[in-house]
C-alpha cells in the first residue's frame, strides 16, 4: 500500500533512506518557529482543517476550486481541506474580535492541502508558520512582522549571507497602474503579469503587458528605480534601528499575485537562487471585512513560511543538527523478583522528567545491556539487595564507566544532577 502522490511520511531518525522526510527535523523547525514567535509576543491559535468551501471562494473566487481538495460531506455541505490559513484566521477574528485587545498578534502551524502539480519545493500538503498582526495600520506593524520573519530564519542558523527579504508596495504599483492606464478594471490581471516577470520569457511578458496597454520598458524602468515610498522608508528605518537592515532591500519585482494584498508585500529568497521563495506575505486590510460580510473592518498583515522549501534550504546549507534518540537511563532488571520495585523506580524517573526505558519482558543481562547501548542510554540503573536485605540502586555511566550506589529514592535527583 503506497501513500498518495504529493504527500509525505515522516520517520524518526536514523532515516531508512537519506531522501526520506525526518519527523525529528520537522519538530526541530516547529520548535524554532514557536520559540521565536512567542519571544515577539505572538499567541498560538488553530482552526479546523476542514472548512466551508465558500470561505475560500469568497476570498479567491471560483477559480480556486480547481486547486482544492473539496467535496460534499454527508450533510450535503460543500467543504474543502484548507489550502491556506488566512481565511480561517479572518473568520475567527471577525467572530470574536471584541474579546481581544488590538493589535492582535497570533501565529499558527497548520497543515495545508492543495491539489496541484507537484514540483521542486511544492507538494500537495505542507506545514506552514503563519504569523499575523490584526488591528494596526502603522508601518511599525509591518516592520515588526518582517523582523519576526528575519529572526525566525536566523534562529535556524541562516544569516544575511543566506537570504534576503525583498520589500515592495502594492500602493506604489497601484499608483503606477493608474498613471499609465487610468481604468482599474484590469489591475489584478496586471499584477499577475508582474508577479511572473522573473519566471517568464521577456517576449511573453511584453506581449501580455501590451494587451492591456503597458510596455515592458516602462515597467522595467519602474522596477529598476525601485524608489521607496514613505511607508517603505519607515519600515527600512525601523529595521535599521534594530540592526536588521542588512537583511532587507526594496525590490519592485515582488508584487504577490494574490488579489487580496493591499499595501506592503514582501518575499524572502535564498541568495544563491537555488530554491523557490522561502516565505511571503504582506498587508490584506480588506479581507476581514470581506469575510465578515462588511460587519468587521480591521487592518491586517501576515506571512506564511512553508516547511518544504525551508527544509531543503537547511539541508543544502548543512544547518540541521544531528538528531539522535537518547535515554537518560535504562533500567536493567536482572532479578525478576525486583520487577515491581524496578517499575516503581522507572515511573519515578519519568515523573521527574527523565527519559527512561527498560525491557518489557524478562531477558538475559547481556541482552538488556546491549539494548541500553542501542538506545544510547547515558546511564544504566539496576536494583539489588545488599547483605542487610535493603534495596540499593547501582548506577553506571556508559561513557565514563563510573559506577555509583545510591538509595533508590535518590536516583532521579542523582541523574538530574548529571545533566
KEKE-3310 file (N, C-alpha, C; in steps of 0.2 Angstrom, whole numbers, plus 5000, padded with zeros to 4 digits):
npx = (5004:5004:5008:4998:5001:5012:5011:5018:5028:5034:5048:5056:5073:5087:5085:5077:5081:5091:5084:5072:5058:5061:5054:5060:5067:5057:5050:5060:5061:5048:5049:5058:5051:5040:5046:5052:5041:5034:5043:5042:5030:5018:5003:4998:4986:4973:4964:4950:4955:4946:4935:4920:4918:4914:4921:4934:4931:4925:4936:4945:4939:4929:4938:4948:4944:4948:4961:4959:4956:4941:4924:4908:4900:4893:4882:4878:4885:4895:4912:4930:4947:4958:4967:4975:4979:4974:4961:4954:4959:4954:4940:4939:4943:4934:4923:4925:4932:4930:4933:4947:4961:4968:4983:4981:4991:4995:5000:5001:5003:4999:4993:4992:4983:4984:4977:4987:4999:5014:5030:5048:5050:5037:5023:5008:5004:5008:5017:5016:5022:5011:5010:5002:4997:4984:4973:4981:4987:4999:5015:5024:5020:5021:5035:5038:5033:5041:5053:5051:5050:5063:5071:5066:5071:5085:5086:5087:5099:5102:5110:5113:5120:5114:5101:5088:5076:5064:5057:5041:5028:5011:5003:5012:5013:5000:4998:5007:5000:4988:4992:4997:4987:4974:4960:4955:4950:4957:4967:4971:4974:4985:4994:4996:5003:5015:5019:5025:5035:5049:5050:5045:5048:5055:5049:5036:5031:5031:5021:5009:5008:5007:4994:4986:4989:5001:5019:5034:5046:5043:5038:5049:5058:5052:5053:5067:5071:5065:5060:5059:5043:5035:5030:5037:5050:5049:5048:5060:5069:5065:5069:5082:5086:5085:5095:5094:5095:5103:5097:5087:5079:5073:5063:5054:5051:5044:5027:5017:5005:4992:4975:4971:4980:4985:4994:5010:5021:5030:5044:5055:5070:5083:5100:5108:5099:5094:5082:5063:5053:5056:5048:5033:5022:5011:5001:4984:4972:4958:4952:4946:4935:4928:4926:4918:4906:4905:4904:4914:4928:4944:4962:4975:4989:5001:5012:5017:5027:5033:5037:5043:5052:5060:5066:5073:5082:5089:5095:5103:5112:5118:5113:5105:5104:5112:5101:5098:5091:5091:5093:5090:5092:5093:5084:5090:5084:5088:5085:5071:5062:5062:5055:5043:5047:5057:5049:5042:5053:5056:5045:5046:5057:5053:5043:5050:5054:5064:5071:5067:5069:5066:5067:5053:5050:5056:5073:5090:5105:5115:5109:5100:5109:5115:5104:5102:5114:5111:5100:5107:5109:5112:5115:5115:5104:5101:5092:5096:5098:5107:5118:5111:5098:5093:5086:5096:5101:5111:5121:5127:5138:5138:5148:5159:5161:5160:5154:5141:5133:5117:5103:5087:5078:5085:5089:5083:5086:5100:5103:5097:5106:5117:5115)
npy = (4994:5011:5028:5043:5052:5067:5068:5065:5054:5054:5049:5044:5048:5037:5039:5028:5029:5041:5051:5052:5060:5068:5066:5071:5082:5090:5093:5100:5112:5116:5119:5130:5139:5141:5146:5158:5166:5167:5174:5186:5190:5184:5175:5158:5150:5140:5131:5122:5109:5106:5116:5127:5127:5139:5149:5150:5152:5164:5172:5170:5168:5158:5151:5146:5133:5123:5120:5114:5102:5097:5093:5086:5084:5072:5078:5085:5097:5109:5107:5110:5104:5114:5126:5136:5147:5160:5164:5156:5162:5175:5173:5168:5180:5189:5184:5185:5197:5208:5202:5203:5213:5226:5229:5213:5199:5185:5167:5152:5135:5127:5112:5111:5110:5107:5103:5102:5103:5094:5100:5105:5110:5111:5103:5093:5094:5103:5109:5125:5140:5152:5169:5184:5201:5209:5224:5235:5249:5256:5257:5252:5240:5232:5232:5226:5213:5209:5209:5198:5188:5188:5185:5172:5165:5167:5160:5147:5146:5153:5167:5184:5181:5171:5173:5185:5198:5204:5219:5227:5237:5237:5248:5257:5251:5252:5266:5267:5260:5267:5279:5276:5270:5272:5266:5255:5242:5231:5229:5218:5208:5214:5214:5200:5197:5205:5198:5186:5190:5187:5174:5171:5172:5187:5191:5185:5191:5204:5204:5200:5212:5222:5219:5224:5237:5242:5244:5234:5240:5252:5247:5239:5250:5256:5246:5245:5257:5257:5266:5270:5271:5282:5274:5262:5267:5271:5258:5252:5261:5258:5244:5245:5252:5241:5234:5226:5229:5224:5213:5216:5223:5235:5230:5230:5220:5211:5208:5200:5189:5187:5192:5199:5207:5223:5233:5235:5222:5207:5196:5182:5176:5164:5168:5162:5158:5145:5140:5140:5154:5157:5162:5172:5187:5200:5215:5214:5222:5223:5210:5204:5212:5208:5194:5194:5199:5213:5217:5218:5228:5228:5232:5222:5211:5198:5184:5168:5154:5140:5123:5114:5120:5127:5116:5110:5120:5121:5109:5109:5119:5113:5115:5108:5100:5085:5072:5062:5049:5048:5040:5045:5035:5018:5005:4990:4975:4962:4954:4946:4945:4958:4966:4973:4983:4989:4994:5004:5012:5016:5023:5034:5040:5044:5053:5063:5069:5063:5053:5037:5019:5001:4983:4975:4962:4948:4946:4941:4947:4952:4954:4964:4974:4977:4982:4994:5000:5001:5010:5021:5025:5035:5032:5016:5008:4998:4988:4980:4969:4973:4965:4967:4966:4977:4988:4993:5005:5003:5013:5016:5025:5025:5031:5035:5024:5025:5019:5019:5018:5021:5027:5021:5031:5042:5041:5048:5062:5061:5058:5069:5078:5076:5080)
npz = (5000:4995:4999:4995:4980:4982:4995:5012:5021:5038:5046:5061:5066:5065:5047:5036:5023:5015:5008:5013:5023:5038:5054:5066:5061:5057:5069:5075:5067:5070:5083:5084:5076:5085:5097:5093:5088:5100:5108:5102:5107:5101:5101:5100:5089:5082:5069:5061:5050:5040:5031:5026:5009:5004:5011:5005:4992:4993:4996:4986:4974:4962:4954:4962:4965:4957:4963:4975:4988:4988:4992:4994:5010:5022:5026:5016:5013:5005:5006:5010:5012:5020:5010:5014:5028:5031:5028:5037:5049:5047:5048:5061:5069:5065:5071:5084:5088:5097:5109:5111:5114:5104:5095:5088:5090:5082:5080:5070:5066:5054:5045:5027:5012:4995:4979:4967:4953:4956:4961:4962:4978:4981:4986:4988:5001:5015:5030:5039:5045:5050:5053:5060:5061:5068:5067:5066:5058:5056:5049:5057:5062:5051:5050:5062:5059:5049:5055:5064:5054:5049:5061:5064:5053:5056:5068:5065:5060:5048:5039:5035:5023:5018:5015:5009:5012:5001:4999:4994:4987:4985:4985:4978:4966:4962:4960:4950:4940:4938:4934:4921:4915:4920:4920:4931:4929:4924:4933:4943:4934:4928:4939:4941:4930:4932:4943:4938:4930:4932:4930:4917:4900:4892:4880:4881:4892:4888:4878:4885:4893:4884:4878:4888:4888:4892:4892:4892:4894:4901:4913:4917:4919:4930:4940:4940:4946:4958:4969:4986:4994:5006:5016:5015:5017:5031:5036:5033:5040:5053:5054:5052:5064:5072:5069:5058:5045:5035:5030:5022:5006:4994:4982:4967:4959:4967:4970:4973:4968:4973:4975:4986:4993:4999:5002:5009:5003:5003:5001:5005:5000:4995:4994:4984:4975:4973:4976:4978:4984:5001:5010:5011:5011:5017:5017:5020:5021:5018:5019:5031:5032:5020:5022:5034:5029:5028:5041:5051:5051:5050:5049:5043:5042:5037:5036:5028:5030:5023:5026:5017:5007:5016:5023:5013:5010:5023:5023:5012:5016:5026:5040:5048:5064:5071:5073:5087:5096:5113:5129:5146:5156:5157:5163:5171:5173:5182:5192:5193:5203:5208:5199:5201:5210:5202:5191:5198:5201:5188:5184:5193:5189:5176:5180:5185:5174:5167:5153:5152:5150:5148:5148:5142:5145:5153:5151:5147:5155:5147:5135:5139:5142:5130:5123:5130:5126:5112:5112:5116:5129:5143:5156:5165:5176:5190:5202:5217:5231:5247:5259:5270:5266:5261:5249:5235:5223:5208:5199:5182:5172:5155:5147:5154:5162:5175:5192:5204:5219:5226:5237:5231:5231:5228:5215:5204:5208:5207:5194:5187:5192:5184:5172)
capx = (5000:5008:5005:4996:5006:5012:5010:5024:5028:5039:5051:5061:5079:5090:5080:5078:5084:5093:5079:5065:5057:5063:5050:5064:5069:5050:5049:5065:5058:5042:5051:5061:5045:5036:5050:5053:5035:5032:5048:5039:5023:5013:5000:4996:4979:4972:4957:4949:4957:4940:4931:4916:4921:4913:4926:4939:4929:4924:4942:4949:4935:4928:4944:4952:4941:4952:4967:4957:4953:4934:4919:4902:4901:4887:4877:4877:4888:4901:4918:4936:4953:4961:4973:4979:4976:4972:4953:4951:4960:4949:4933:4939:4944:4928:4918:4926:4937:4929:4936:4954:4964:4972:4983:4981:4997:4994:5003:4998:5007:4994:4995:4988:4982:4982:4978:4990:5005:5020:5037:5053:5048:5029:5019:5001:5002:5014:5016:5017:5021:5008:5011:4998:4995:4977:4971:4986:4988:5005:5020:5028:5017:5024:5042:5038:5032:5047:5058:5050:5052:5071:5073:5064:5076:5091:5086:5088:5106:5103:5112:5112:5124:5110:5094:5086:5069:5063:5051:5038:5022:5005:5001:5016:5011:4993:4999:5010:4995:4983:4996:4998:4981:4968:4955:4957:4947:4962:4973:4973:4977:4992:4998:4998:5009:5021:5021:5028:5041:5056:5049:5043:5052:5053:5044:5029:5028:5029:5015:5004:5008:5004:4987:4982:4991:5008:5025:5039:5051:5040:5038:5056:5061:5049:5056:5074:5071:5063:5060:5055:5038:5036:5029:5043:5056:5048:5049:5068:5072:5063:5073:5089:5086:5085:5101:5092:5094:5107:5093:5081:5080:5067:5063:5048:5049:5039:5020:5012:4999:4985:4971:4968:4985:4983:4999:5017:5021:5037:5046:5062:5073:5090:5104:5110:5094:5093:5075:5058:5053:5056:5042:5030:5017:5010:4995:4977:4967:4951:4950:4942:4928:4925:4924:4913:4901:4906:4902:4920:4933:4951:4968:4979:4995:5004:5016:5017:5033:5032:5042:5046:5057:5064:5070:5078:5087:5093:5099:5108:5117:5121:5112:5101:5108:5111:5096:5099:5087:5095:5089:5094:5093:5090:5084:5092:5080:5092:5082:5064:5059:5063:5052:5038:5051:5060:5044:5041:5059:5056:5040:5048:5062:5049:5039:5055:5056:5069:5069:5069:5066:5068:5065:5046:5049:5062:5079:5097:5108:5119:5104:5097:5114:5115:5098:5104:5118:5107:5096:5111:5107:5118:5117:5111:5102:5098:5091:5098:5098:5113:5118:5106:5092:5090:5086:5101:5102:5118:5121:5134:5139:5141:5153:5165:5161:5160:5148:5139:5127:5113:5097:5083:5074:5089:5091:5081:5090:5107:5103:5096:5112:5122:5113)
capy = (5000:5016:5034:5046:5057:5073:5068:5063:5050:5057:5044:5045:5046:5037:5038:5021:5031:5048:5056:5052:5066:5067:5069:5075:5089:5094:5095:5105:5118:5119:5122:5136:5143:5143:5150:5164:5169:5168:5180:5193:5191:5181:5169:5152:5148:5135:5131:5115:5108:5106:5122:5128:5129:5146:5153:5150:5155:5171:5176:5170:5167:5151:5148:5142:5126:5118:5118:5112:5095:5099:5088:5087:5079:5068:5083:5088:5103:5109:5108:5109:5104:5121:5127:5142:5148:5167:5164:5154:5167:5181:5171:5168:5186:5193:5182:5187:5202:5212:5199:5204:5220:5227:5224:5205:5196:5177:5163:5145:5130:5122:5108:5114:5105:5110:5098:5105:5099:5093:5102:5106:5114:5112:5097:5093:5096:5105:5113:5132:5145:5159:5175:5189:5206:5212:5229:5241:5252:5260:5253:5249:5233:5229:5231:5220:5206:5207:5207:5191:5183:5188:5181:5165:5161:5167:5155:5141:5147:5156:5173:5189:5179:5165:5175:5192:5200:5209:5223:5231:5240:5237:5255:5260:5248:5254:5272:5267:5257:5272:5284:5274:5266:5275:5262:5249:5235:5225:5229:5212:5205:5217:5212:5193:5198:5207:5193:5181:5193:5184:5167:5170:5175:5194:5192:5183:5196:5210:5203:5201:5219:5225:5218:5228:5244:5244:5242:5231:5245:5257:5243:5238:5256:5257:5241:5247:5263:5255:5271:5269:5275:5284:5268:5258:5271:5270:5251:5252:5265:5254:5238:5248:5253:5235:5231:5221:5232:5220:5208:5218:5228:5237:5226:5230:5214:5207:5211:5195:5189:5186:5199:5202:5211:5230:5238:5232:5215:5205:5189:5180:5171:5162:5172:5158:5157:5138:5137:5145:5159:5154:5164:5178:5190:5207:5218:5212:5227:5222:5203:5203:5215:5204:5188:5195:5202:5221:5218:5219:5231:5228:5231:5216:5209:5192:5180:5161:5151:5133:5119:5111:5124:5128:5110:5109:5125:5119:5103:5112:5123:5109:5118:5104:5097:5078:5070:5055:5047:5046:5039:5047:5029:5011:5001:4983:4970:4956:4950:4946:4947:4965:4969:4978:4989:4992:4998:5010:5017:5019:5028:5040:5044:5048:5058:5068:5072:5060:5048:5030:5013:4995:4978:4974:4956:4945:4945:4940:4953:4955:4957:4971:4979:4978:4986:5000:5004:5003:5016:5027:5027:5039:5028:5011:5008:4992:4987:4974:4970:4972:4960:4968:4965:4983:4990:4998:5006:5004:5017:5015:5029:5021:5034:5035:5018:5026:5016:5023:5015:5026:5025:5021:5037:5047:5040:5054:5068:5060:5058:5076:5082:5074:5083)
capz = (5000:4994:5001:4990:4977:4984:5002:5015:5028:5042:5050:5066:5064:5058:5042:5032:5017:5015:5004:5017:5027:5045:5060:5071:5058:5057:5076:5076:5064:5073:5090:5082:5074:5091:5102:5090:5088:5107:5110:5099:5110:5097:5104:5096:5088:5077:5067:5058:5043:5035:5031:5021:5003:5002:5014:5001:4986:4994:4996:4980:4968:4960:4950:4966:4967:4954:4967:4982:4990:4990:4991:4998:5016:5022:5027:5009:5014:5001:5011:5007:5016:5020:5006:5017:5035:5032:5028:5044:5054:5046:5051:5069:5071:5063:5075:5092:5088:5103:5115:5111:5113:5097:5089:5090:5087:5083:5075:5069:5062:5051:5039:5022:5006:4988:4973:4961:4950:4961:4958:4967:4984:4981:4986:4989:5008:5019:5036:5037:5050:5049:5059:5058:5066:5066:5070:5066:5051:5055:5046:5063:5062:5045:5052:5067:5056:5045:5060:5066:5049:5049:5067:5063:5049:5060:5074:5061:5058:5042:5040:5029:5018:5015:5012:5009:5011:4996:5000:4989:4989:4981:4984:4973:4959:4960:4958:4943:4935:4937:4930:4914:4912:4922:4921:4936:4928:4923:4938:4945:4928:4928:4945:4940:4925:4936:4948:4934:4926:4933:4928:4910:4894:4891:4875:4883:4897:4884:4874:4890:4895:4878:4878:4892:4887:4895:4889:4896:4895:4906:4919:4919:4922:4937:4944:4941:4950:4965:4974:4992:4996:5013:5021:5014:5021:5038:5038:5032:5046:5059:5054:5053:5071:5076:5067:5054:5039:5030:5028:5018:5001:4990:4975:4965:4956:4971:4969:4976:4963:4976:4974:4992:4996:4999:5004:5009:5001:5004:5000:5007:4995:4997:4990:4979:4970:4971:4979:4977:4989:5007:5013:5008:5014:5016:5020:5017:5025:5017:5019:5037:5030:5015:5025:5038:5026:5030:5048:5055:5047:5053:5045:5045:5038:5039:5031:5028:5029:5022:5029:5012:5004:5022:5025:5008:5011:5028:5021:5007:5020:5032:5046:5053:5069:5071:5078:5090:5101:5118:5136:5152:5160:5155:5170:5170:5178:5182:5197:5191:5210:5209:5194:5204:5213:5196:5188:5203:5200:5181:5185:5197:5184:5171:5183:5186:5168:5164:5148:5155:5147:5151:5144:5144:5147:5156:5146:5149:5157:5142:5130:5141:5142:5123:5121:5133:5121:5106:5113:5118:5136:5147:5162:5167:5184:5192:5209:5220:5239:5250:5263:5275:5263:5259:5241:5233:5216:5206:5193:5179:5167:5150:5144:5159:5166:5183:5195:5210:5223:5230:5239:5226:5231:5226:5209:5200:5209:5205:5186:5185:5193:5179:5165)
cpx = (5004:5004:5003:5001:5006:5011:5017:5023:5034:5041:5055:5068:5082:5085:5082:5082:5085:5088:5072:5064:5058:5057:5054:5066:5063:5049:5054:5063:5052:5044:5054:5055:5041:5040:5051:5047:5033:5037:5045:5032:5017:5010:4998:4989:4979:4965:4956:4952:4952:4936:4925:4919:4920:4918:4932:4937:4927:4930:4945:4945:4934:4934:4948:4950:4945:4959:4965:4955:4946:4930:4913:4901:4894:4881:4875:4880:4894:4907:4924:4942:4956:4967:4978:4975:4973:4965:4951:4953:4955:4942:4933:4939:4937:4922:4919:4931:4936:4932:4944:4956:4968:4978:4984:4987:4997:4998:5000:5003:5002:4997:4990:4988:4980:4983:4981:4997:5011:5026:5041:5050:5041:5026:5012:4999:5009:5012:5018:5017:5017:5008:5007:4997:4989:4976:4976:4988:4995:5010:5025:5026:5020:5032:5043:5037:5038:5053:5057:5052:5060:5073:5071:5069:5083:5091:5087:5096:5108:5105:5111:5116:5119:5103:5093:5079:5068:5056:5048:5032:5017:5003:5005:5014:5004:4994:5002:5004:4990:4986:4996:4992:4974:4962:4957:4954:4952:4968:4975:4976:4985:4996:5000:5003:5015:5024:5026:5034:5047:5056:5047:5048:5050:5048:5037:5026:5027:5023:5009:5003:5005:4997:4983:4985:4997:5014:5030:5044:5049:5040:5045:5059:5059:5052:5064:5075:5070:5063:5056:5049:5039:5035:5035:5049:5055:5050:5057:5071:5071:5068:5080:5091:5087:5092:5100:5092:5098:5103:5087:5083:5074:5068:5056:5046:5043:5032:5015:5006:4992:4981:4970:4974:4984:4988:5006:5016:5029:5038:5053:5064:5080:5094:5107:5105:5092:5086:5070:5058:5052:5050:5039:5024:5016:5004:4989:4972:4960:4948:4945:4935:4925:4922:4918:4906:4900:4904:4908:4925:4939:4957:4971:4985:4998:5009:5015:5024:5032:5038:5046:5052:5062:5069:5075:5084:5092:5098:5105:5114:5120:5119:5107:5106:5107:5106:5097:5094:5091:5090:5094:5096:5090:5090:5085:5088:5083:5089:5074:5060:5058:5059:5047:5042:5055:5055:5042:5047:5058:5050:5042:5053:5058:5045:5043:5057:5061:5066:5071:5066:5069:5065:5058:5045:5056:5067:5085:5100:5112:5115:5101:5102:5115:5110:5099:5109:5115:5103:5100:5109:5113:5120:5112:5109:5099:5097:5093:5098:5105:5113:5113:5099:5089:5091:5092:5100:5109:5117:5128:5133:5142:5146:5159:5166:5161:5153:5147:5133:5124:5107:5092:5079:5078:5091:5090:5085:5097:5107:5101:5102:5117:5120:5117)
cpy = (5006:5023:5038:5051:5064:5074:5065:5059:5053:5051:5047:5044:5041:5035:5031:5023:5039:5053:5056:5058:5064:5070:5073:5082:5093:5097:5100:5112:5121:5122:5129:5141:5146:5147:5157:5169:5171:5174:5186:5194:5189:5175:5164:5151:5143:5135:5124:5115:5107:5112:5122:5130:5136:5151:5154:5154:5163:5175:5176:5168:5160:5148:5144:5135:5121:5116:5115:5104:5096:5093:5090:5081:5076:5072:5087:5096:5103:5111:5107:5108:5111:5121:5132:5143:5155:5167:5162:5159:5173:5179:5171:5175:5190:5190:5184:5193:5207:5209:5200:5211:5220:5230:5217:5203:5188:5174:5156:5141:5125:5117:5110:5109:5109:5104:5102:5101:5099:5096:5103:5111:5115:5105:5098:5094:5099:5109:5120:5136:5151:5163:5181:5194:5209:5218:5235:5243:5254:5255:5250:5242:5229:5227:5226:5213:5204:5205:5200:5186:5182:5184:5174:5162:5161:5162:5148:5141:5150:5164:5178:5186:5173:5168:5183:5193:5205:5212:5227:5234:5240:5244:5259:5258:5251:5261:5272:5265:5263:5278:5282:5271:5270:5271:5256:5242:5230:5225:5223:5208:5207:5214:5204:5193:5200:5202:5187:5184:5189:5177:5165:5174:5182:5195:5190:5188:5203:5210:5203:5208:5223:5225:5222:5236:5246:5241:5239:5236:5250:5253:5241:5244:5258:5253:5243:5253:5261:5260:5270:5274:5277:5278:5263:5261:5270:5263:5250:5255:5260:5247:5240:5249:5247:5231:5225:5223:5228:5215:5210:5223:5229:5233:5226:5224:5210:5211:5206:5194:5188:5193:5202:5207:5218:5235:5235:5224:5213:5198:5188:5175:5170:5165:5168:5157:5150:5136:5143:5150:5155:5156:5171:5180:5197:5209:5215:5216:5226:5215:5202:5206:5211:5197:5188:5198:5210:5222:5220:5222:5232:5228:5225:5214:5202:5189:5172:5158:5143:5129:5115:5114:5125:5122:5109:5114:5123:5113:5105:5116:5119:5112:5114:5100:5089:5076:5063:5055:5045:5044:5042:5040:5023:5007:4993:4979:4963:4951:4951:4947:4954:4969:4975:4984:4993:4997:5004:5015:5020:5024:5034:5044:5048:5054:5064:5072:5069:5055:5042:5025:5007:4989:4976:4967:4953:4944:4944:4947:4956:4957:4963:4976:4981:4983:4993:5004:5006:5009:5022:5030:5030:5034:5021:5011:5001:4991:4980:4975:4969:4966:4961:4967:4971:4984:4995:4999:5007:5008:5016:5020:5026:5024:5033:5028:5018:5023:5020:5019:5021:5023:5025:5028:5043:5047:5046:5060:5067:5061:5065:5080:5081:5077:5089)
cpz = (5000:4997:4994:4987:4980:4992:5005:5021:5031:5047:5056:5064:5068:5053:5038:5026:5017:5013:5008:5021:5035:5050:5065:5068:5058:5064:5078:5074:5068:5080:5089:5080:5081:5096:5099:5090:5095:5110:5108:5102:5106:5101:5099:5095:5083:5075:5064:5052:5038:5036:5026:5015:5001:5005:5009:4994:4987:4994:4989:4973:4966:4957:4955:4967:4963:4958:4973:4982:4992:4989:4995:5004:5016:5024:5021:5009:5009:5006:5007:5013:5015:5015:5009:5024:5035:5032:5035:5049:5053:5049:5058:5072:5070:5069:5082:5093:5095:5109:5116:5110:5107:5099:5092:5086:5088:5078:5075:5065:5059:5046:5033:5016:5000:4983:4967:4959:4955:4957:4964:4972:4985:4981:4987:4996:5010:5025:5035:5044:5047:5055:5056:5063:5063:5070:5071:5059:5050:5053:5051:5063:5057:5047:5057:5064:5052:5049:5063:5061:5049:5055:5067:5059:5053:5065:5071:5059:5052:5044:5034:5023:5014:5012:5013:5009:5006:4997:4994:4991:4984:4980:4978:4966:4957:4957:4951:4938:4933:4933:4922:4911:4914:4924:4925:4934:4927:4928:4941:4940:4928:4933:4944:4934:4928:4940:4944:4930:4926:4931:4921:4906:4893:4885:4877:4888:4893:4880:4879:4892:4890:4877:4882:4893:4890:4891:4894:4898:4901:4913:4922:4922:4929:4942:4946:4946:4957:4970:4980:4993:5004:5018:5021:5018:5028:5040:5038:5038:5052:5059:5055:5060:5075:5074:5062:5046:5033:5027:5023:5012:4997:4984:4972:4960:4960:4971:4973:4972:4966:4976:4981:4996:4994:5000:5003:5007:5002:5003:5002:5002:4997:4992:4984:4973:4968:4973:4977:4983:4996:5011:5010:5012:5013:5019:5017:5021:5024:5018:5025:5035:5025:5018:5030:5035:5028:5037:5053:5050:5051:5048:5047:5040:5041:5034:5033:5026:5029:5024:5023:5009:5010:5023:5019:5008:5017:5027:5017:5011:5026:5039:5050:5058:5068:5076:5080:5095:5107:5125:5141:5156:5157:5161:5168:5175:5178:5187:5196:5198:5211:5204:5196:5206:5207:5192:5192:5202:5193:5181:5188:5193:5179:5174:5185:5180:5164:5158:5150:5151:5150:5147:5147:5147:5150:5150:5150:5150:5151:5136:5132:5141:5135:5121:5124:5128:5115:5106:5116:5125:5139:5153:5162:5174:5185:5200:5211:5228:5241:5255:5269:5273:5261:5251:5240:5225:5214:5199:5189:5173:5161:5146:5148:5162:5173:5186:5202:5213:5227:5232:5233:5225:5229:5219:5204:5201:5207:5197:5184:5186:5188:5172:5164)
residu = (UNK:UNK:UNK:UNK:UNK:UNK:UNK:UNK:UNK:UNK:UNK:UNK:UNK:UNK:UNK:UNK:UNK:UNK:UNK:UNK:UNK:UNK:UNK:UNK:UNK:UNK:UNK:UNK:UNK:UNK:UNK:UNK:UNK:UNK:UNK:UNK:UNK:UNK:UNK:UNK:UNK:UNK:UNK:UNK:UNK:UNK:UNK:UNK:UNK:UNK:UNK:UNK:UNK:UNK:UNK:UNK:UNK:UNK:UNK:UNK:UNK:UNK:UNK:UNK:UNK:UNK:UNK:UNK:UNK:UNK:UNK:UNK:UNK:UNK:UNK:UNK:UNK:UNK:UNK:UNK:UNK:UNK:UNK:UNK:UNK:UNK:UNK:UNK:UNK:UNK:UNK:UNK:UNK:UNK:UNK:UNK:UNK:UNK:UNK:UNK:UNK:UNK:UNK:UNK:UNK:UNK:UNK:UNK:UNK:UNK:UNK:UNK:UNK:UNK:UNK:UNK:UNK:UNK:UNK:UNK:UNK:UNK:UNK:UNK:UNK:UNK:UNK:UNK:UNK:UNK:UNK:UNK:UNK:UNK:UNK:UNK:UNK:UNK:UNK:UNK:UNK:UNK:UNK:UNK:UNK:UNK:UNK:UNK:UNK:UNK:UNK:UNK:UNK:UNK:UNK:UNK:UNK:UNK:UNK:UNK:UNK:UNK:UNK:UNK:UNK:UNK:UNK:UNK:UNK:UNK:UNK:UNK:UNK:UNK:UNK:UNK:UNK:UNK:UNK:UNK:UNK:UNK:UNK:UNK:UNK:UNK:UNK:UNK:UNK:UNK:UNK:UNK:UNK:UNK:UNK:UNK:UNK:UNK:UNK:UNK:UNK:UNK:UNK:UNK:UNK:UNK:UNK:UNK:UNK:UNK:UNK:UNK:UNK:UNK:UNK:UNK:UNK:UNK:UNK:UNK:UNK:UNK:UNK:UNK:UNK:UNK:UNK:UNK:UNK:UNK:UNK:UNK:UNK:UNK:UNK:UNK:UNK:UNK:UNK:UNK:UNK:UNK:UNK:UNK:UNK:UNK:UNK:UNK:UNK:UNK:UNK:UNK:UNK:UNK:UNK:UNK:UNK:UNK:UNK:UNK:UNK:UNK:UNK:UNK:UNK:UNK:UNK:UNK:UNK:UNK:UNK:UNK:UNK:UNK:UNK:UNK:UNK:UNK:UNK:UNK:UNK:UNK:UNK:UNK:UNK:UNK:UNK:UNK:UNK:UNK:UNK:UNK:UNK:UNK:UNK:UNK:UNK:UNK:UNK:UNK:UNK:UNK:UNK:UNK:UNK:UNK:UNK:UNK:UNK:UNK:UNK:UNK:UNK:UNK:UNK:UNK:UNK:UNK:UNK:UNK:UNK:UNK:UNK:UNK:UNK:UNK:UNK:UNK:UNK:UNK:UNK:UNK:UNK:UNK:UNK:UNK:UNK:UNK:UNK:UNK:UNK:UNK:UNK:UNK:UNK:UNK:UNK:UNK:UNK:UNK:UNK:UNK:UNK:UNK:UNK:UNK:UNK:UNK:UNK:UNK:UNK:UNK:UNK:UNK:UNK:UNK:UNK:UNK:UNK:UNK:UNK:UNK:UNK:UNK:UNK:UNK:UNK:UNK:UNK:UNK:UNK:UNK:UNK:UNK:UNK:UNK:UNK:UNK:UNK:UNK:UNK:UNK:UNK:UNK:UNK:UNK:UNK:UNK:UNK:UNK:UNK:UNK:UNK:UNK:UNK:UNK:UNK:UNK:UNK:UNK:UNK:UNK:UNK:UNK:UNK:UNK:UNK:UNK:UNK)
# end
